[in-house]
């Protein structure tokens, strides 16, 4: 089985962890687990998340 590569924070030089983060858009908030630096809080958003789920949420909120 192939081991998943860990992402490293460029600033802190520590491994990112899967942590829940709150996002806000057009006055609405939602939470989602993403790769985040446990020290500085920098997040790494995957292309799948941005093109998929976040795009869906954006479209739904803009339509209201």
MORAGI-V171672 format. One record per backbone hydrogen bond with DSSP energy under -1.0 kcal/mol. NH is the residue of the N-H (numbers start at 1). CO is the residue of the C=O. E is the energy in kcal/mol with one decimal. If there is no record, write none. Layout:
BEGIN
NH & CO & E
NH & CO & E
END
This chain:
BEGIN
9 & 14 & -2.9
13 & 9 & -2.3
16 & 7 & -3.0
17 & 36 & -2.9
19 & 34 & -2.6
21 & 32 & -2.5
23 & 30 & -3.5
25 & 28 & -3.0
28 & 25 & -2.0
30 & 23 & -2.3
32 & 21 & -2.1
34 & 19 & -2.5
36 & 17 & -2.7
37 & 42 & -2.7
41 & 37 & -1.3
44 & 35 & -2.7
50 & 46 & -2.3
51 & 47 & -2.9
52 & 48 & -1.8
54 & 49 & -2.5
56 & 52 & -2.1
57 & 53 & -2.3
58 & 54 & -2.5
59 & 55 & -2.4
60 & 56 & -2.4
61 & 57 & -2.4
62 & 58 & -2.3
63 & 59 & -1.6
END
